[in-house]
């Protein structure tokens, strides 16, 4: 039991954990595959039972290959192996270190995330070779999930891995959105922004995606390796200008992007190109499913749920204060509901790093929330967590806080405001014992947040 705890807070913290676990169930990657892909004799049916999207006679194909990348890709591949068995000719997927599964037909390469490493480059090179050798009578399953952009990092032109790492690090630190980061990743890679579809043509490709982006834009999920690219070289250059990075990136990257702007090298593939005629893109799981499952669980636990949105973006500290403002209103006026209530939201916020500490957007959300509710009655609990079990470069998924959190820190000699200013939420919560630690969940549909009010 935490210091300055009571039976009510203990119960609310337990309820918050139940909500988090409930949110993960509908986005289990193995189950999601089986909801959208089924086999009837030799016919492969795509789509939910209530809404069939395509029907393929497997006798028309000579080979079936599995490729892909992401934090949830290994259980997706296991589901496909269980479904297709010996029909699979082979394949390869890139996953984050530790995000493994028991596969027999598909090779797994572990690689780094969020900064790409050489393993990721090597694995992506093998995937591109598989795609290029696939012919008109071959079927490719692409299994894509959150983290896929960093895990499928084959550099374009003369750009090196280290130069890609440098650009990615700078974009993460400046507070660029995932859309902006992926736009640039597409244009300094040979594996993103529809370029895998170009490599796979004329084979048939079924691209199954577990979405980790706000709004479920297919071209943004893992930087859309099989999806027409909506962004351009000119737009990527404007992003660099926006964050003042145009003169602070490696020379090879700058020259490659400028060549694209000048149209001296080809653009990424766009909507309407023939290479997409045999590509089927399907989203099999997303953040809204996680939020809706939490809403159902909240009702079971006796809370009136308020699902704000699954598309929350913005600077983490400001977003946290909006959430706690709603909780304050509930306590003071009973609007929009009288307690017990549960505010639910999803999405992905950003942190502009100014300090030297360690943390992630979910832990920072919770520390900002804890500071904002420190003078309130002990009737609020806040949980923010990454559905993949990781938050920033830490082993925690997020944190759980209440109005006593700041006081717990003071008792240990910790100044919560100073830790917030230094972006050091992990070390604060590690010392107060309020980290949310789940280990790899093997799924990834962005973040979920719960604010419980009694």
PATIRO-874700 format. One record per residue (C-alpha): x, y, z; residue in one letter. Coordinates in nm, 3 decimals. Layout:
! PATIRO-874700
+---------+---------+---------+--------+
:       x :       y :       z : residu :
+---------+---------+---------+--------+
:       X :       Y :       Z :      a :
...
+---------+---------+---------+--------+
This chain:
! PATIRO-874700
+---------+---------+---------+--------+
:       x :       y :       z : residu :
+---------+---------+---------+--------+
:   0.000 :   0.000 :   0.000 :      x :
:   0.127 :   0.348 :  -0.090 :      x :
:   0.182 :   0.614 :   0.178 :      x :
:  -0.113 :   0.854 :   0.221 :      x :
:  -0.346 :   0.591 :   0.083 :      x :
:  -0.692 :   0.487 :   0.194 :      x :
:  -0.945 :   0.224 :   0.104 :      x :
:  -1.116 :   0.446 :  -0.152 :      x :
:  -0.794 :   0.539 :  -0.335 :      x :
:  -0.675 :   0.178 :  -0.325 :      x :
:  -1.002 :   0.064 :  -0.484 :      x :
:  -0.990 :   0.338 :  -0.748 :      x :
:  -0.631 :   0.251 :  -0.837 :      x :
:  -0.732 :  -0.112 :  -0.872 :      x :
:  -1.024 :  -0.008 :  -1.093 :      x :
:  -0.792 :   0.198 :  -1.314 :      x :
:  -0.572 :  -0.107 :  -1.369 :      x :
:  -0.878 :  -0.313 :  -1.462 :      x :
:  -0.974 :  -0.050 :  -1.718 :      x :
:  -0.627 :  -0.061 :  -1.871 :      x :
:  -0.634 :  -0.440 :  -1.899 :      x :
:  -0.985 :  -0.430 :  -2.047 :      x :
:  -0.870 :  -0.179 :  -2.309 :      x :
:  -0.607 :  -0.423 :  -2.438 :      x :
:  -0.842 :  -0.717 :  -2.502 :      x :
:  -1.009 :  -0.604 :  -2.827 :      x :
:  -0.676 :  -0.500 :  -2.978 :      x :
:  -0.503 :  -0.832 :  -2.913 :      x :
:  -0.323 :  -0.877 :  -3.247 :      x :
:  -0.373 :  -1.254 :  -3.267 :      x :
:  -0.748 :  -1.224 :  -3.214 :      x :
:  -0.771 :  -0.924 :  -3.447 :      x :
:  -0.626 :  -1.127 :  -3.735 :      x :
:  -0.883 :  -1.401 :  -3.683 :      x :
:  -1.165 :  -1.145 :  -3.681 :      x :
:  -1.064 :  -1.013 :  -4.022 :      x :
:  -0.913 :  -1.316 :  -4.198 :      x :
:  -1.070 :  -1.660 :  -4.226 :      x :
:  -1.027 :  -1.968 :  -4.440 :      x :
:  -1.312 :  -2.162 :  -4.598 :      x :
:  -1.167 :  -2.465 :  -4.779 :      x :
:  -0.931 :  -2.304 :  -5.032 :      x :
:  -1.091 :  -1.961 :  -5.012 :      x :
:  -0.939 :  -1.684 :  -4.805 :      x :
:  -1.205 :  -1.438 :  -4.688 :      x :
:  -1.109 :  -1.085 :  -4.578 :      x :
:  -1.322 :  -0.862 :  -4.357 :      x :
:  -1.559 :  -0.907 :  -4.067 :      x :
:  -1.828 :  -1.174 :  -4.103 :      x :
:  -2.086 :  -0.895 :  -4.135 :      x :
:  -1.883 :  -0.713 :  -4.401 :      x :
:  -1.680 :  -0.922 :  -4.643 :      x :
:  -1.419 :  -0.718 :  -4.830 :      x :
:  -1.247 :  -0.971 :  -5.058 :      x :
:  -1.237 :  -1.341 :  -5.146 :      x :
:  -0.925 :  -1.513 :  -5.280 :      x :
:  -0.897 :  -1.866 :  -5.419 :      x :
:  -0.560 :  -1.980 :  -5.285 :      x :
:  -0.527 :  -2.233 :  -5.567 :      x :
:  -0.455 :  -1.936 :  -5.795 :      x :
:  -0.130 :  -1.857 :  -5.610 :      x :
:   0.204 :  -2.037 :  -5.634 :      x :
:   0.363 :  -1.892 :  -5.318 :      x :
:   0.247 :  -1.713 :  -5.003 :      x :
:   0.491 :  -1.492 :  -4.813 :      x :
:   0.462 :  -1.315 :  -4.477 :      x :
:   0.649 :  -0.987 :  -4.426 :      x :
:   0.612 :  -0.685 :  -4.200 :      x :
:   0.727 :  -0.495 :  -3.896 :      x :
:   0.604 :  -0.355 :  -3.568 :      x :
:   0.564 :  -0.422 :  -3.199 :      x :
:   0.256 :  -0.640 :  -3.255 :      x :
:   0.370 :  -0.814 :  -3.572 :      x :
:   0.490 :  -1.142 :  -3.413 :      x :
:   0.147 :  -1.249 :  -3.277 :      x :
:  -0.007 :  -1.133 :  -3.606 :      x :
:   0.232 :  -1.366 :  -3.788 :      x :
:   0.150 :  -1.651 :  -3.549 :      x :
:  -0.219 :  -1.606 :  -3.628 :      x :
:  -0.146 :  -1.622 :  -4.001 :      x :
:   0.071 :  -1.932 :  -3.956 :      x :
:  -0.205 :  -2.102 :  -3.756 :      x :
:  -0.449 :  -2.011 :  -4.032 :      x :
:  -0.245 :  -2.102 :  -4.340 :      x :
:   0.007 :  -2.359 :  -4.211 :      x :
:   0.215 :  -2.524 :  -4.483 :      x :
:   0.065 :  -2.301 :  -4.751 :      x :
:   0.319 :  -2.039 :  -4.638 :      x :
:   0.640 :  -2.048 :  -4.840 :      x :
:   0.834 :  -1.829 :  -4.597 :      x :
:   0.889 :  -1.472 :  -4.493 :      x :
:   1.046 :  -1.233 :  -4.245 :      x :
:   0.929 :  -0.976 :  -3.993 :      x :
:   1.112 :  -0.711 :  -3.789 :      x :
:   1.002 :  -0.666 :  -3.427 :      x :
:   1.123 :  -0.464 :  -3.130 :      x :
:   1.369 :  -0.639 :  -2.899 :      x :
:   1.176 :  -0.872 :  -2.671 :      x :
:   0.850 :  -0.865 :  -2.873 :      x :
:   0.887 :  -1.225 :  -2.992 :      x :
:   0.653 :  -1.517 :  -3.056 :      x :
:   0.679 :  -1.883 :  -3.150 :      x :
:   0.687 :  -1.898 :  -3.530 :      x :
:   0.777 :  -2.186 :  -3.762 :      x :
:   0.744 :  -2.044 :  -4.115 :      x :
:   0.852 :  -1.686 :  -4.063 :      x :
:   1.195 :  -1.557 :  -3.965 :      x :
:   1.206 :  -1.291 :  -3.691 :      x :
:   1.467 :  -1.020 :  -3.663 :      x :
:   1.476 :  -0.812 :  -3.344 :      x :
:   1.559 :  -0.445 :  -3.393 :      x :
:   1.554 :  -0.117 :  -3.204 :      x :
:   1.276 :   0.137 :  -3.155 :      x :
:   1.218 :   0.436 :  -3.162 :      x :
:   1.566 :   0.491 :  -3.310 :      x :
:   1.637 :   0.242 :  -3.592 :      x :
:   1.943 :   0.017 :  -3.581 :      x :
:   2.142 :  -0.200 :  -3.821 :      x :
:   1.929 :  -0.508 :  -3.747 :      x :
:   1.627 :  -0.316 :  -3.871 :      x :
:   1.810 :  -0.214 :  -4.188 :      x :
:   1.928 :  -0.571 :  -4.254 :      x :
:   1.584 :  -0.720 :  -4.197 :      x :
:   1.417 :  -0.461 :  -4.418 :      x :
:   1.668 :  -0.535 :  -4.692 :      x :
:   1.570 :  -0.903 :  -4.682 :      x :
:   1.200 :  -0.810 :  -4.692 :      x :
:   1.259 :  -0.593 :  -5.000 :      x :
:   1.439 :  -0.886 :  -5.166 :      x :
:   1.139 :  -1.112 :  -5.094 :      x :
:   0.903 :  -0.856 :  -5.243 :      x :
:   1.114 :  -0.803 :  -5.554 :      x :
:   1.131 :  -1.175 :  -5.633 :      x :
:   0.754 :  -1.223 :  -5.587 :      x :
:   0.570 :  -1.272 :  -5.915 :      x :
:   0.223 :  -1.224 :  -6.057 :      x :
:   0.102 :  -1.555 :  -5.911 :      x :
:   0.233 :  -1.492 :  -5.560 :      x :
:   0.043 :  -1.366 :  -5.255 :      x :
:   0.205 :  -1.145 :  -4.993 :      x :
:   0.072 :  -1.079 :  -4.646 :      x :
:   0.209 :  -0.758 :  -4.497 :      x :
:   0.165 :  -0.741 :  -4.120 :      x :
:   0.208 :  -0.388 :  -3.993 :      x :
:   0.168 :  -0.239 :  -3.645 :      x :
:   0.287 :   0.051 :  -3.434 :      x :
:   0.662 :   0.088 :  -3.432 :      x :
:   0.682 :  -0.035 :  -3.790 :      x :
:   0.826 :   0.289 :  -3.920 :      x :
:   1.137 :   0.267 :  -3.700 :      x :
:   1.159 :  -0.109 :  -3.750 :      x :
:   1.152 :  -0.090 :  -4.133 :      x :
:   1.423 :   0.172 :  -4.184 :      x :
:   1.604 :   0.102 :  -4.513 :      x :
:   1.778 :   0.431 :  -4.602 :      x :
:   1.734 :   0.600 :  -4.940 :      x :
:   2.012 :   0.714 :  -5.169 :      x :
:   2.343 :   0.786 :  -4.999 :      x :
:   2.189 :   0.833 :  -4.654 :      x :
:   2.341 :   0.619 :  -4.378 :      x :
:   2.168 :   0.458 :  -4.082 :      x :
:   2.347 :   0.694 :  -3.844 :      x :
:   2.217 :   0.993 :  -4.041 :      x :
:   1.861 :   0.856 :  -4.026 :      x :
:   1.902 :   0.807 :  -3.651 :      x :
:   2.021 :   1.165 :  -3.612 :      x :
:   1.720 :   1.306 :  -3.797 :      x :
:   1.473 :   1.085 :  -3.608 :      x :
:   1.624 :   1.185 :  -3.272 :      x :
:   1.601 :   1.556 :  -3.354 :      x :
:   1.239 :   1.523 :  -3.468 :      x :
:   1.143 :   1.336 :  -3.150 :      x :
:   1.310 :   1.596 :  -2.930 :      x :
:   1.160 :   1.902 :  -3.100 :      x :
:   0.801 :   1.786 :  -3.043 :      x :
:   0.715 :   1.702 :  -3.406 :      x :
:   0.393 :   1.503 :  -3.448 :      x :
:   0.400 :   1.140 :  -3.562 :      x :
:   0.253 :   1.252 :  -3.897 :      x :
:   0.540 :   1.498 :  -3.946 :      x :
:   0.805 :   1.248 :  -3.838 :      x :
:   0.668 :   0.979 :  -4.069 :      x :
:   0.646 :   1.222 :  -4.362 :      x :
:   1.020 :   1.277 :  -4.337 :      x :
:   1.092 :   0.909 :  -4.271 :      x :
:   0.912 :   0.820 :  -4.595 :      x :
:   1.129 :   1.049 :  -4.801 :      x :
:   1.463 :   0.940 :  -4.657 :      x :
:   1.378 :   0.568 :  -4.686 :      x :
:   1.339 :   0.313 :  -4.966 :      x :
:   1.086 :   0.109 :  -4.770 :      x :
:   0.808 :   0.353 :  -4.678 :      x :
:   0.543 :   0.569 :  -4.841 :      x :
:   0.420 :   0.303 :  -5.084 :      x :
:   0.768 :   0.197 :  -5.190 :      x :
:   0.719 :  -0.163 :  -5.074 :      x :
:   0.414 :  -0.180 :  -5.303 :      x :
:   0.641 :  -0.069 :  -5.586 :      x :
:   0.885 :  -0.348 :  -5.497 :      x :
:   0.611 :  -0.613 :  -5.472 :      x :
:   0.434 :  -0.535 :  -5.799 :      x :
:   0.284 :  -0.736 :  -5.978 :      x :
:   0.222 :  -0.975 :  -5.683 :      x :
:  -0.103 :  -0.948 :  -5.485 :      x :
:  -0.055 :  -0.792 :  -5.141 :      x :
:  -0.288 :  -0.803 :  -4.841 :      x :
:  -0.171 :  -0.536 :  -4.598 :      x :
:  -0.315 :  -0.588 :  -4.247 :      x :
:  -0.257 :  -0.297 :  -4.009 :      x :
:  -0.298 :  -0.243 :  -3.637 :      x :
:  -0.330 :   0.135 :  -3.616 :      x :
:  -0.122 :   0.345 :  -3.377 :      x :
:  -0.194 :   0.683 :  -3.534 :      x :
:  -0.458 :   0.945 :  -3.463 :      x :
:  -0.745 :   0.916 :  -3.712 :      x :
:  -0.619 :   0.577 :  -3.840 :      x :
:  -0.468 :   0.727 :  -4.156 :      x :
:  -0.332 :   0.433 :  -4.351 :      x :
:  -0.054 :   0.635 :  -4.511 :      x :
:   0.077 :   0.729 :  -4.166 :      x :
:   0.064 :   0.386 :  -3.997 :      x :
:   0.429 :   0.267 :  -3.998 :      x :
:   0.482 :   0.533 :  -4.269 :      x :
:   0.256 :   0.341 :  -4.509 :      x :
:   0.493 :   0.094 :  -4.681 :      x :
:   0.211 :  -0.036 :  -4.905 :      x :
:  -0.011 :   0.274 :  -4.908 :      x :
:  -0.008 :   0.569 :  -5.154 :      x :
:   0.187 :   0.854 :  -4.997 :      x :
:  -0.006 :   1.175 :  -4.935 :      x :
:   0.307 :   1.374 :  -4.850 :      x :
:   0.569 :   1.524 :  -5.079 :      x :
:   0.934 :   1.625 :  -5.068 :      x :
:   0.825 :   1.989 :  -5.057 :      x :
:   0.610 :   1.926 :  -4.749 :      x :
:   0.893 :   1.745 :  -4.570 :      x :
:   1.119 :   2.043 :  -4.628 :      x :
:   0.851 :   2.272 :  -4.482 :      x :
:   0.848 :   2.054 :  -4.168 :      x :
:   1.222 :   2.104 :  -4.126 :      x :
:   1.174 :   2.479 :  -4.166 :      x :
:   0.891 :   2.477 :  -3.910 :      x :
:   1.120 :   2.333 :  -3.641 :      x :
:   1.434 :   2.515 :  -3.753 :      x :
:   1.612 :   2.193 :  -3.848 :      x :
:   1.697 :   2.268 :  -4.211 :      x :
:   2.060 :   2.353 :  -4.127 :      x :
:   2.085 :   2.107 :  -3.837 :      x :
:   2.055 :   1.777 :  -4.023 :      x :
:   2.323 :   1.564 :  -4.193 :      x :
:   2.442 :   1.680 :  -4.534 :      x :
:   2.334 :   1.360 :  -4.713 :      x :
:   1.977 :   1.397 :  -4.579 :      x :
:   1.961 :   1.764 :  -4.671 :      x :
:   2.090 :   1.698 :  -5.024 :      x :
:   1.850 :   1.405 :  -5.076 :      x :
:   1.546 :   1.608 :  -4.969 :      x :
:   1.652 :   1.907 :  -5.179 :      x :
:   1.691 :   1.676 :  -5.481 :      x :
:   1.336 :   1.563 :  -5.422 :      x :
:   1.209 :   1.920 :  -5.397 :      x :
:   1.390 :   1.997 :  -5.725 :      x :
:   1.230 :   1.683 :  -5.882 :      x :
:   1.567 :   1.539 :  -5.979 :      x :
:   1.476 :   1.213 :  -5.802 :      x :
:   1.135 :   1.035 :  -5.813 :      x :
:   0.859 :   1.112 :  -5.565 :      x :
:   0.713 :   0.840 :  -5.344 :      x :
:   0.425 :   0.649 :  -5.513 :      x :
:   0.091 :   0.832 :  -5.521 :      x :
:  -0.279 :   0.747 :  -5.540 :      x :
:  -0.384 :   0.614 :  -5.879 :      x :
:  -0.057 :   0.448 :  -5.975 :      x :
:  -0.093 :   0.098 :  -6.119 :      x :
:   0.132 :  -0.058 :  -5.853 :      x :
:  -0.158 :  -0.031 :  -5.605 :      x :
:  -0.411 :  -0.221 :  -5.819 :      x :
:  -0.333 :  -0.552 :  -5.644 :      x :
:  -0.292 :  -0.410 :  -5.292 :      x :
:  -0.563 :  -0.455 :  -5.027 :      x :
:  -0.520 :  -0.233 :  -4.720 :      x :
:  -0.724 :  -0.321 :  -4.409 :      x :
:  -0.711 :  -0.184 :  -4.053 :      x :
:  -0.780 :  -0.466 :  -3.807 :      x :
:  -0.751 :  -0.274 :  -3.476 :      x :
:  -0.739 :   0.084 :  -3.348 :      x :
:  -0.750 :   0.305 :  -3.041 :      x :
:  -1.126 :   0.357 :  -3.046 :      x :
:  -1.178 :  -0.017 :  -2.987 :      x :
:  -0.957 :   0.004 :  -2.679 :      x :
:  -1.146 :   0.310 :  -2.548 :      x :
:  -1.485 :   0.152 :  -2.608 :      x :
:  -1.382 :  -0.164 :  -2.423 :      x :
:  -1.270 :   0.051 :  -2.127 :      x :
:  -1.607 :   0.229 :  -2.137 :      x :
:  -1.790 :  -0.102 :  -2.102 :      x :
:  -1.562 :  -0.206 :  -1.815 :      x :
:  -1.612 :   0.129 :  -1.639 :      x :
:  -1.988 :   0.076 :  -1.642 :      x :
:  -1.940 :  -0.272 :  -1.493 :      x :
:  -1.731 :  -0.117 :  -1.214 :      x :
:  -2.005 :   0.134 :  -1.132 :      x :
:  -1.869 :   0.448 :  -1.305 :      x :
:  -2.054 :   0.674 :  -1.547 :      x :
:  -1.816 :   0.676 :  -1.846 :      x :
:  -1.738 :   0.984 :  -2.053 :      x :
:  -1.544 :   0.891 :  -2.366 :      x :
:  -1.393 :   1.220 :  -2.481 :      x :
:  -1.211 :   1.110 :  -2.798 :      x :
:  -0.967 :   0.855 :  -2.937 :      x :
:  -0.794 :   1.131 :  -3.133 :      x :
:  -0.640 :   1.349 :  -2.859 :      x :
:  -0.321 :   1.525 :  -2.970 :      x :
:  -0.121 :   1.824 :  -2.847 :      x :
:   0.144 :   1.910 :  -2.592 :      x :
:   0.119 :   1.661 :  -2.306 :      x :
:   0.115 :   1.906 :  -2.016 :      x :
:  -0.168 :   2.110 :  -2.165 :      x :
:  -0.371 :   1.801 :  -2.251 :      x :
:  -0.331 :   1.677 :  -1.893 :      x :
:  -0.465 :   2.003 :  -1.753 :      x :
:  -0.771 :   1.984 :  -1.978 :      x :
:  -0.847 :   1.637 :  -1.843 :      x :
:  -0.800 :   1.741 :  -1.479 :      x :
:  -1.017 :   2.049 :  -1.540 :      x :
:  -1.304 :   1.818 :  -1.634 :      x :
:  -1.244 :   1.615 :  -1.318 :      x :
:  -1.249 :   1.934 :  -1.109 :      x :
:  -1.580 :   2.035 :  -1.267 :      x :
:  -1.728 :   1.697 :  -1.184 :      x :
:  -1.620 :   1.730 :  -0.820 :      x :
:  -1.745 :   2.087 :  -0.784 :      x :
:  -2.068 :   2.098 :  -0.986 :      x :
:  -2.148 :   1.743 :  -1.095 :      x :
:  -2.120 :   1.847 :  -1.460 :      x :
:  -2.136 :   1.663 :  -1.696 :      x :
:  -2.203 :   1.377 :  -1.449 :      x :
:  -2.215 :   1.340 :  -1.076 :      x :
:  -1.954 :   1.102 :  -0.932 :      x :
:  -1.869 :   0.821 :  -0.963 :      x :
:  -1.743 :   0.904 :  -1.314 :      x :
:  -1.468 :   0.788 :  -1.546 :      x :
:  -1.321 :   1.015 :  -1.813 :      x :
:  -1.173 :   0.811 :  -2.098 :      x :
:  -0.956 :   0.929 :  -2.384 :      x :
:  -0.705 :   0.796 :  -2.634 :      x :
:  -0.459 :   0.925 :  -2.889 :      x :
:  -0.099 :   1.035 :  -2.878 :      x :
:   0.037 :   1.355 :  -2.730 :      x :
:   0.383 :   1.506 :  -2.773 :      x :
:   0.649 :   1.629 :  -2.533 :      x :
:   0.884 :   1.911 :  -2.623 :      x :
:   1.199 :   1.810 :  -2.437 :      x :
:   1.378 :   2.092 :  -2.257 :      x :
:   1.527 :   1.899 :  -1.965 :      x :
:   1.776 :   1.618 :  -1.928 :      x :
:   1.559 :   1.366 :  -1.744 :      x :
:   1.402 :   1.035 :  -1.836 :      x :
:   1.037 :   0.970 :  -1.910 :      x :
:   0.766 :   0.946 :  -2.171 :      x :
:   0.446 :   1.123 :  -2.270 :      x :
:   0.225 :   0.909 :  -2.043 :      x :
:   0.444 :   0.957 :  -1.736 :      x :
:   0.468 :   1.329 :  -1.812 :      x :
:   0.088 :   1.342 :  -1.845 :      x :
:   0.052 :   1.186 :  -1.502 :      x :
:   0.308 :   1.413 :  -1.336 :      x :
:   0.137 :   1.722 :  -1.481 :      x :
:  -0.198 :   1.586 :  -1.362 :      x :
:  -0.062 :   1.513 :  -1.015 :      x :
:   0.061 :   1.871 :  -0.980 :      x :
:  -0.278 :   2.003 :  -1.090 :      x :
:  -0.483 :   1.793 :  -0.844 :      x :
:  -0.249 :   1.805 :  -0.542 :      x :
:  -0.482 :   2.031 :  -0.342 :      x :
:  -0.801 :   1.834 :  -0.412 :      x :
:  -0.973 :   1.574 :  -0.199 :      x :
:  -0.838 :   1.219 :  -0.239 :      x :
:  -1.119 :   1.119 :  -0.472 :      x :
:  -0.940 :   1.129 :  -0.809 :      x :
:  -0.713 :   0.873 :  -0.973 :      x :
:  -0.538 :   0.928 :  -1.306 :      x :
:  -0.385 :   0.656 :  -1.524 :      x :
:  -0.213 :   0.717 :  -1.856 :      x :
:  -0.046 :   0.429 :  -2.037 :      x :
:   0.089 :   0.315 :  -2.370 :      x :
:  -0.101 :   0.013 :  -2.498 :      x :
:   0.230 :  -0.140 :  -2.608 :      x :
:   0.364 :  -0.144 :  -2.253 :      x :
:   0.636 :   0.111 :  -2.335 :      x :
:   0.646 :   0.483 :  -2.268 :      x :
:   0.943 :   0.663 :  -2.418 :      x :
:   1.285 :   0.506 :  -2.355 :      x :
:   1.169 :   0.341 :  -2.031 :      x :
:   1.048 :   0.003 :  -1.914 :      x :
:   0.720 :   0.151 :  -1.790 :      x :
:   0.392 :   0.185 :  -1.980 :      x :
:   0.300 :   0.502 :  -1.788 :      x :
:   0.193 :   0.584 :  -1.433 :      x :
:  -0.100 :   0.603 :  -1.190 :      x :
:  -0.142 :   0.910 :  -0.967 :      x :
:  -0.384 :   1.072 :  -0.723 :      x :
:  -0.400 :   1.394 :  -0.513 :      x :
:  -0.148 :   1.247 :  -0.266 :      x :
:   0.123 :   1.185 :  -0.527 :      x :
:   0.304 :   1.518 :  -0.484 :      x :
:   0.298 :   1.475 :  -0.106 :      x :
:   0.446 :   1.126 :  -0.140 :      x :
:   0.727 :   1.279 :  -0.340 :      x :
:   0.792 :   1.549 :  -0.079 :      x :
:   0.827 :   1.285 :   0.192 :      x :
:   1.110 :   1.137 :  -0.015 :      x :
:   1.273 :   1.475 :  -0.074 :      x :
:   1.139 :   1.506 :  -0.429 :      x :
:   1.015 :   1.832 :  -0.581 :      x :
:   0.753 :   1.731 :  -0.840 :      x :
:   0.772 :   2.067 :  -1.018 :      x :
:   1.148 :   2.037 :  -1.059 :      x :
:   1.116 :   1.685 :  -1.197 :      x :
:   0.850 :   1.810 :  -1.437 :      x :
:   1.074 :   2.093 :  -1.559 :      x :
:   1.356 :   1.844 :  -1.619 :      x :
:   1.130 :   1.599 :  -1.809 :      x :
:   1.224 :   1.344 :  -1.542 :      x :
:   0.887 :   1.186 :  -1.469 :      x :
:   1.025 :   0.831 :  -1.474 :      x :
:   1.267 :   0.888 :  -1.188 :      x :
:   1.001 :   1.068 :  -0.985 :      x :
:   0.751 :   0.784 :  -1.015 :      x :
:   1.016 :   0.518 :  -0.976 :      x :
:   1.086 :   0.665 :  -0.632 :      x :
:   0.720 :   0.712 :  -0.534 :      x :
:   0.629 :   0.362 :  -0.657 :      x :
:   0.364 :   0.480 :  -0.903 :      x :
:   0.496 :   0.355 :  -1.236 :      x :
:   0.263 :   0.146 :  -1.451 :      x :
:   0.473 :  -0.155 :  -1.549 :      x :
:   0.317 :  -0.424 :  -1.770 :      x :
:   0.602 :  -0.558 :  -1.982 :      x :
:   0.552 :  -0.596 :  -2.359 :      x :
:   0.181 :  -0.628 :  -2.437 :      x :
:   0.251 :  -0.725 :  -2.801 :      x :
:  -0.004 :  -0.476 :  -2.926 :      x :
:   0.015 :  -0.104 :  -3.002 :      x :
:  -0.279 :   0.131 :  -3.061 :      x :
:  -0.135 :   0.449 :  -2.908 :      x :
:  -0.223 :   0.557 :  -2.552 :      x :
:  -0.524 :   0.535 :  -2.322 :      x :
:  -0.606 :   0.764 :  -2.030 :      x :
:  -0.852 :   0.721 :  -1.744 :      x :
:  -0.949 :   0.980 :  -1.484 :      x :
:  -1.166 :   0.827 :  -1.214 :      x :
:  -1.369 :   1.055 :  -0.987 :      x :
:  -1.557 :   0.942 :  -0.676 :      x :
+---------+---------+---------+--------+
